[in-house]
């Protein structure tokens, strides 16, 4: 209960802060207005990518041919010993961490994304499906495009029964991330990329089975994650997905939260955690493992194993434990001094 309460409190605080920042926005920046008119007519994400990817392939070829010999920086011994910290070593266009404004997705800050991406309710939080479209295409989607993508993800949200059996074979005391990566690896047997590669698919078509695997993963991961959550914390009472709900609301529903405020919070939470540059441990691990043509399931599982490290994603759990212990200490301390009749404030001074 303390964990659930803390999540809701922290989420509500984040929501309040973002709303406050958005309230100070006087007008939509020029580049955001430019993005708004870039929405393509295709309702299908696959068709949109089929049009864009050849353009990006040519763009990359031109970049290499014209600037291939240009230096992008020096490398020091400290950088090498420090695990390549500070070395410019990859191309990553979907997001950028700004030291002053925080993260930008395709050039837009979080408040700007809140302003232009489609929402479920008027003035509400962005739908995660809209952020997915933006990240993959660089274009702000219409509500029709987001609705079509939501339906496609819903049609893919079917987890084979063997996945749950594999997870259930682990002790319920196994760490959630251990159970999660086990579930992802169990999903890997359905990889479309692996099947296509074994049949000799052309290199220029790699993106198509990669797209299939990626969307299947995105659709199925919330089911696996919520199954594990309820297996550990809710006596294994699994809640199946609800086909009428959007991505964020459905995830909240499967976790056991059906309040509309929680649905809005989950939409925001998933949206702002959708990308985090490419140099952090988990994102870099996914890209590294994917580079020898390991399929998206194998690459994603590698990233989640990196995320489980205490200096990366596990830091959130350690902070939760710290706050929980602090709360218990505060309650015990206040109770002790109240019983003794001594003023707590003067004692702490």
DASULDA-V349371 format. One record per residue. N is the residue number from 1. RES is the residue in one small letter. SS is DSSP state (helix for helix, strand for strand, loop for the rest). PHI is phi as a letter, one per 20 degrees, with the letter a starting at -180 (NA if undefined). PSI is psi in degrees with one decimal (* if undefined). Layout:
# DASULDA-V349371
[[N;RES;SS;PHI;PSI] [N;RES;SS;PHI;PSI]]
This chain:
# DASULDA-V349371
[[1;x;loop;NA;-41.0] [2;x;helix;f;-36.0] [3;x;helix;f;-47.9] [4;x;helix;f;-42.9] [5;x;helix;f;-42.4] [6;x;helix;f;-41.4] [7;x;helix;f;-44.9] [8;x;helix;f;-40.8] [9;x;helix;f;-46.2] [10;x;helix;f;-39.9] [11;x;helix;f;-41.9] [12;x;helix;f;-38.2] [13;x;helix;f;-43.2] [14;x;helix;f;-41.3] [15;x;helix;f;-42.4] [16;x;helix;f;-42.7] [17;x;helix;f;-42.3] [18;x;helix;f;-38.4] [19;x;helix;f;-39.7] [20;x;helix;f;-43.1] [21;x;helix;f;-40.1] [22;x;helix;f;-33.7] [23;x;helix;f;-24.1] [24;x;loop;e;-3.0] [25;x;loop;f;117.5] [26;x;loop;e;-35.1] [27;x;loop;b;160.6] [28;x;loop;f;126.9] [29;x;loop;g;157.7] [30;x;helix;g;-42.6] [31;x;helix;f;-27.3] [32;x;helix;f;-41.1] [33;x;helix;f;-36.2] [34;x;helix;f;-43.1] [35;x;helix;f;-36.7] [36;x;helix;f;-32.3] [37;x;loop;e;3.2] [38;x;loop;e;4.4] [39;x;loop;f;129.6] [40;x;loop;e;157.8] [41;x;loop;f;-21.1] [42;x;loop;f;134.9] [43;x;loop;e;-20.1] [44;x;loop;e;128.3] [45;x;helix;f;-38.9] [46;x;helix;g;-44.5] [47;x;helix;f;-38.1] [48;x;helix;f;-44.5] [49;x;helix;f;-35.4] [50;x;helix;f;-30.4] [51;x;helix;e;-37.2] [52;x;helix;e;-36.0] [53;x;helix;f;-44.4] [54;x;helix;g;-36.1] [55;x;helix;f;-42.2] [56;x;helix;f;-34.0] [57;x;helix;f;-42.1] [58;x;helix;f;-37.9] [59;x;helix;f;-41.4] [60;x;helix;f;-40.2] [61;x;helix;f;-42.4] [62;x;helix;f;-40.5] [63;x;helix;f;-42.8] [64;x;helix;f;-40.9] [65;x;helix;f;-34.9] [66;x;helix;e;-28.8] [67;x;helix;c;13.0] [68;x;loop;g;-28.3] [69;x;loop;e;2.3] [70;x;loop;f;132.2] [71;x;loop;f;139.7] [72;x;loop;d;6.6] [73;x;loop;q;169.2] [74;x;loop;e;156.2] [75;x;loop;d;125.8] [76;x;loop;d;166.3] [77;x;helix;f;-39.0] [78;x;helix;g;-39.9] [79;x;helix;f;-40.9] [80;x;helix;f;-48.2] [81;x;helix;f;-32.9] [82;x;loop;e;17.2] [83;x;loop;m;37.6] [84;x;loop;m;19.0] [85;x;loop;f;126.0] [86;x;loop;n;-5.4] [87;x;loop;e;130.3] [88;x;loop;f;109.0] [89;x;loop;c;11.0] [90;x;loop;b;159.3] [91;x;loop;d;122.9] [92;x;loop;b;111.8] [93;x;loop;d;-16.6] [94;x;loop;f;-29.8] [95;x;strand;b;159.9] [96;x;strand;b;132.1] [97;x;strand;e;116.5] [98;x;strand;e;131.6] [99;x;loop;f;-22.8] [100;x;loop;d;-41.0] [101;x;loop;e;-5.5] [102;x;strand;n;-155.4] [103;x;strand;f;145.7] [104;x;strand;c;135.4] [105;x;strand;d;115.1] [106;x;loop;l;40.4] [107;x;loop;n;-6.7] [108;x;strand;d;138.3] [109;x;strand;f;170.3] [110;x;helix;g;-47.7] [111;x;helix;g;-34.3] [112;x;helix;f;-37.6] [113;x;helix;f;-39.8] [114;x;helix;f;-28.9] [115;x;helix;e;-32.2] [116;x;helix;d;-20.7] [117;x;loop;e;146.6] [118;x;loop;g;147.2] [119;x;strand;c;162.3] [120;x;loop;f;-42.1] [121;x;loop;d;149.2] [122;x;loop;g;127.2] [123;x;loop;m;10.0] [124;x;loop;e;-164.9] [125;x;loop;e;153.0] [126;x;strand;f;146.1] [127;x;loop;f;132.0] [128;x;helix;g;-31.0] [129;x;helix;f;-34.0] [130;x;helix;f;-38.8] [131;x;helix;f;-39.0] [132;x;helix;g;-44.4] [133;x;helix;f;-44.7] [134;x;helix;f;-45.7] [135;x;helix;f;-41.1] [136;x;helix;f;-30.8] [137;x;helix;d;-21.4] [138;x;loop;m;10.9] [139;x;loop;c;143.8] [140;x;loop;f;123.2] [141;x;loop;e;160.2] [142;x;loop;e;168.6] [143;x;helix;f;-34.6] [144;x;helix;f;-41.1] [145;x;helix;f;-40.6] [146;x;helix;f;-41.5] [147;x;helix;f;-40.5] [148;x;helix;f;-40.8] [149;x;helix;f;-38.8] [150;x;helix;f;-42.3] [151;x;helix;f;-37.7] [152;x;helix;f;-42.8] [153;x;helix;f;-38.7] [154;x;helix;f;-37.7] [155;x;helix;f;-22.2] [156;x;helix;e;-6.6] [157;x;loop;e;63.7] [158;x;loop;c;110.7] [159;x;loop;e;124.9] [160;x;loop;g;147.2] [161;x;helix;f;-30.4] [162;x;helix;f;-24.8] [163;x;helix;f;-45.0] [164;x;helix;f;-36.0] [165;x;helix;f;-40.1] [166;x;helix;f;-44.7] [167;x;helix;f;-42.0] [168;x;helix;f;-17.9] [169;x;loop;f;-14.8] [170;x;loop;e;152.5] [171;x;loop;f;143.3] [172;x;loop;f;-18.8] [173;x;loop;e;-7.0] [174;x;loop;f;145.4] [175;x;loop;g;141.7] [176;x;helix;g;-37.0] [177;x;helix;f;-31.4] [178;x;helix;f;-44.7] [179;x;helix;f;-37.3] [180;x;helix;f;-49.3] [181;x;helix;f;-31.2] [182;x;helix;f;-42.2] [183;x;helix;f;-40.0] [184;x;helix;f;-44.0] [185;x;helix;f;-32.3] [186;x;helix;f;-30.1] [187;x;helix;f;-22.4] [188;x;helix;f;-23.8] [189;x;helix;f;-14.8] [190;x;helix;e;14.5] [191;x;loop;f;121.3] [192;x;helix;f;-31.8] [193;x;helix;f;-45.4] [194;x;helix;g;-43.3] [195;x;helix;f;-44.0] [196;x;helix;f;-38.9] [197;x;helix;f;-40.3] [198;x;helix;f;-24.3] [199;x;loop;e;-3.5] [200;x;loop;n;39.7] [201;x;loop;f;145.8] [202;x;loop;f;145.6] [203;x;helix;g;-34.9] [204;x;helix;f;-13.0] [205;x;helix;d;7.0] [206;x;helix;g;-34.0] [207;x;helix;f;-27.6] [208;x;helix;f;-52.9] [209;x;helix;f;-26.2] [210;x;helix;f;-41.1] [211;x;helix;f;-44.9] [212;x;helix;f;-47.9] [213;x;helix;f;-41.5] [214;x;helix;f;-45.2] [215;x;helix;f;-36.1] [216;x;helix;f;-42.6] [217;x;helix;f;-48.0] [218;x;helix;g;-39.0] [219;x;helix;f;-33.7] [220;x;helix;e;-22.9] [221;x;helix;g;-42.6] [222;x;helix;f;-32.5] [223;x;helix;f;-44.7] [224;x;helix;f;-45.5] [225;x;helix;f;-43.9] [226;x;helix;f;-34.3] [227;x;helix;f;-44.3] [228;x;helix;f;-42.6] [229;x;helix;g;-47.6] [230;x;helix;f;-24.1] [231;x;helix;f;-39.0] [232;x;helix;e;-45.2] [233;x;helix;d;-13.9] [234;x;loop;c;33.4] [235;x;loop;l;25.8] [236;x;loop;m;14.8] [237;x;loop;f;89.7] [238;x;loop;f;137.2] [239;x;loop;d;116.5] [240;x;loop;f;160.6] [241;x;loop;f;153.8] [242;x;loop;d;113.6] [243;x;loop;f;-18.6] [244;x;loop;e;-7.6] [245;x;loop;e;152.3] [246;x;loop;f;175.9] [247;x;helix;g;-52.4] [248;x;helix;f;-44.8] [249;x;helix;f;-37.4] [250;x;helix;f;-38.4] [251;x;helix;f;-45.4] [252;x;helix;f;-41.8] [253;x;helix;g;-45.7] [254;x;helix;f;-26.4] [255;x;helix;f;-21.4] [256;x;loop;o;13.2] [257;x;loop;d;118.4] [258;x;loop;d;10.9] [259;x;loop;f;137.9] [260;x;helix;f;-32.2] [261;x;helix;f;-37.8] [262;x;helix;f;-35.3] [263;x;helix;f;-43.8] [264;x;helix;f;-41.2] [265;x;helix;f;-41.5] [266;x;helix;f;-35.4] [267;x;helix;f;-45.5] [268;x;helix;f;-44.2] [269;x;helix;f;-47.9] [270;x;helix;f;-39.3] [271;x;helix;f;-49.1] [272;x;helix;f;-11.5] [273;x;loop;d;12.4] [274;x;loop;f;-24.6] [275;x;loop;b;150.4] [276;x;loop;b;55.7] [277;x;loop;l;-172.2] [278;x;loop;d;0.0] [279;x;loop;e;-10.4] [280;x;loop;f;165.3] [281;x;helix;g;-52.0] [282;x;helix;f;-46.0] [283;x;helix;f;-41.3] [284;x;helix;f;-37.5] [285;x;helix;f;-41.2] [286;x;helix;g;-46.0] [287;x;helix;f;-39.9] [288;x;helix;f;-48.0] [289;x;helix;f;-31.3] [290;x;helix;f;-19.5] [291;x;loop;f;-32.8] [292;x;loop;e;19.2] [293;x;loop;m;25.9] [294;x;loop;f;140.1] [295;x;loop;f;165.7] [296;x;helix;g;-30.9] [297;x;helix;f;-46.8] [298;x;helix;f;-41.8] [299;x;helix;f;-43.0] [300;x;helix;f;-39.7] [301;x;helix;f;-39.1] [302;x;helix;f;-42.5] [303;x;helix;f;-39.5] [304;x;helix;f;-32.0] [305;x;helix;f;-36.8] [306;x;helix;f;-38.3] [307;x;helix;f;-26.7] [308;x;loop;f;-9.4] [309;x;loop;f;144.9] [310;x;loop;f;-16.5] [311;x;loop;e;5.1] [312;x;loop;c;-117.0] [313;x;loop;f;-32.1] [314;x;helix;f;-14.9] [315;x;helix;f;-32.0] [316;x;helix;f;-42.2] [317;x;helix;f;-40.9] [318;x;helix;f;-35.8] [319;x;helix;f;-40.3] [320;x;helix;g;-44.5] [321;x;helix;f;-41.8] [322;x;helix;f;-46.2] [323;x;helix;f;-37.1] [324;x;helix;f;-44.1] [325;x;helix;f;-38.1] [326;x;helix;f;-40.7] [327;x;helix;f;-41.1] [328;x;helix;f;-41.1] [329;x;helix;f;-43.4] [330;x;helix;f;-44.3] [331;x;helix;f;-43.3] [332;x;helix;f;-41.0] [333;x;helix;f;-47.1] [334;x;helix;f;-42.6] [335;x;helix;f;-39.6] [336;x;helix;f;-45.5] [337;x;helix;f;-31.0] [338;x;helix;f;-39.8] [339;x;helix;f;-33.1] [340;x;helix;e;-17.3] [341;x;loop;n;1.2] [342;x;loop;e;145.2] [343;x;loop;f;124.1] [344;x;helix;f;-42.5] [345;x;helix;f;-44.5] [346;x;helix;f;-32.3] [347;x;helix;f;-42.1] [348;x;helix;f;-33.0] [349;x;loop;f;*]]
